[in-house]
């Protein structure tokens, strides 16, 4: 008779090693675990080391990870996205194979259930070829927006039609990026080149990110048993319909001061500013945001990572913020502003005092803002963030877009505009709540995935 542990379905989750990808994978892991799945969650050694430092050994007890892709173990450094994508695609297949084979040996020894299913990040799509060759059903989970994925799926057409690569650097400034792309099915009317993920902004036909993105869409995604998306039907219906037409396999360290500080403010009075886990900017831009936030008059909670400012920590001794700013605005005990290195973003966005979100438009941040009914000040940094921004501002009507070089006056004006109301964002919150409620589209899709794993998949990995 098989042991209870051996009879459990065993799912291996392989996220791309950036926080915006790890977070939705952790949510999926919790949902699977709550339904008695055995979950193997794959980290890189870099991220495992960061967990050890921030949460202690108990956070990763008994765990190990994939080797780092040739980067130094500077735990406060922003990882090079281009280098990681190139290195994981080049070296990752062998490591994934070795991991799954090792789990097969452990299963044969009775240590874990046999691997029955793999869910890999869309950005780790190379894994699908390895695990499918080993006879293991594999899904790809694209953690960004559906509109972002739809844009990526059209990269090949942009190349074939001659839009990309750019002819020369002048295309970045001469209005070429304002070219409309009315032929892209499923995108909002009037979508422009500048609204698509920034990886198209290259003059190099061999550009790493351009070519890896096309491989993920043209080779990896069609080979998967299914595609999972971190969205819901009511929010991105047209984009999802277009994706399903193309990919029929689509399914759809804590700072405790924040809560107490927010508690001291009136409802919808605070601007929350957070530019995500990998955005970097110069000191001058930080200064413009600082002065703009202060001039707008609303109290603000601002998350500034140690590595967010370009060149910080190189020993030049320059302050991150304008001289006197902290003393003036965010001095200890002040109700005008609070600056922290990290916060529980969902808790902050869900707090009654939060009235607006100054964001880089990463997809996790965008969805969390919509779910909380908090309107957005949109300052996209790169990739599909510019696409998310366009949809948030023009299609869903829950945000105000700010230019990449926004100065203090633009920041102040945007804050004043968004803090003046949030009815559309509240409507989106109701839509999101309906989608994740029992019987909602997201809940139905997730339950369908669980049923498919349990009902249609048998353990297939043999010891090697």
Buried (B, 14 or more C-beta within 10 A) or exposed (E): EEEEEBEBBBBBBBBBBBBBBBBBBBEBBEBBEEEEBBBBBBBBBBBBBBBBEEEEEEEBEEEEBBEBBEBEEEBEEBBBBEEBBBBBBEBBBEBBBEBBBEBBBBBBEEEBBBBBBBBBBBBBBBBBBBBBEBEBBBBBBBBBBBBBBBBBBBBBEBBEEEBBBBEEEEBEEEEBBEEEBEEBEBBBEEBBBBBBBBBBBBBEEEBBBBBBBBBBBEEBBBBBBBBBBBBBBBBBBBBBBBBBEBBEBBBBEEBEEBBEBBEEBEEBBBBBBBBBBBBBBEBEBBBBBBBBBBBBEBBBBBBBBBBBBBEBEEEEEEBBBBEEBBEBBBEEEBEBBBBBEBBBBEBBBBBEBBBBBBBBBBBBBBBBBBBBBBBBBBBBBBBBBBBBBBBBBBBBBBBBBBEEEBBBEBBBBBBBBBBEEBEBBBBBBEBBEBBEEEEBBBBBBBBEBBEBBBEEBEBBBEEE
